[in-house]
Amino acid sequence: MLQSTTTGAALLDGVAGSVSTAVSAADVTRRYGSGEAAVDALRGVTIDIPRGQFAAIMGPSGSGKSTLMHVLAGLDQPTSGTVRIAGEDITTMNDAQLTKLRRAHVGFVFQAFNLLPTLTAEENILLPLQLAGRQVDRAWYDAVVERVGLADRTTHRPSQLSGGQQQRVAAARALVSEPTVLFADEPTGNLDSKSSHEVLELLRDAAVSFGQTTVMVTHDTDAAAAADRLIHIEDGLIVADEVTK
């Protein structure tokens, strides 16, 4: 199991006091376009993700699940409503403030890996820390790399790694900065069943071992089964919300 030298919870306490909710949305809407061509991707969503929870957002194509994740992560602005990360209202922030907040509080794991091809696995993993001007905790870095099974692959570039290994690099990159919340967008979508299981085990372990709040968007019921909570969204509305663990 992962054991952090400085837990994500501790980072959150140091920045925003004793905040029990990692990320939340209050009556959030998101409309694209105007007039008859307008599309309401979110139609008044209210949700709270507490610290340490592994939540899966599910729904059919076009349901609004990816839009909800993008709004929660500060990658997209809601048309109305409020989103908070670590107690801070991100809907009032400008681009520079949002960038600073994401570097301090948010980690991402995407379906497409999003690794820089010219960098080694280690350089890709440490890049967010360097961009944020943060020192590398080598003990924690070593623990993460060992846990994701990349200790003998840190000098390899993405082209020299399998799809599963690339996604584990992406997961390590997100975890090493110990974010308040980790957003995973279809993290197993490009992986075979064995690699998918390994990545989901890693995300689950992070939640159990040191309370890493994780919000995962997935259409895969097997992937969603790894989560503590299942949130179903249809036509821009939450239609079911169940804590499973």
VENZI-V659369 format. One line per field, one symbol per residue. psi: psi as a letter, one per 30 degrees, with the letter a starting at -180 (. if undefined). burial: b if it has 16 or more other C-alpha atoms within 10 Angstrom, else e. Layout:
# VENZI-V659369
psi = ???
burial = ???
This chain:
# VENZI-V659369
psi = kkjkfjleeeeeefegaikfkeklkjhkljkkalbffkkjekhikkkkjlkfkjkkklllkgfgeeeeeeeefgfkklelakkkkhfkjffgkleeeeeeeeeffklkjlegehkkfflleeeeefeeeeefgkkkjeeeeeeeeeeghgeggfgklefglleeeeeeeeeeeeefgilekkkjjhfgfglleeeeeeeeeeeeeeeeeghjkkjkklfjeeeffflfkkjkkkhgkkfkjkkf.
burial = ebebeebbbebbeeeeeebbbbbbbeebbbeeeeeeeeebbbbbbbbebbbbbbbbbbbeeebbbbbbbbbbbbeebbbbbbbbbbbeebbeeeeeebeebbbbbbbbbbbbbebeeeebbbbbbbbbbeeeeeeeeeebbebbbebbbbeebbebbbeeeebbbbbbbbbbbbbbbbbbbbbbbbbbbbbeeebbbbbbebbbbbbbebbbbbbbbbbeeebbebbbbbbbbbbbbbeeeeeee
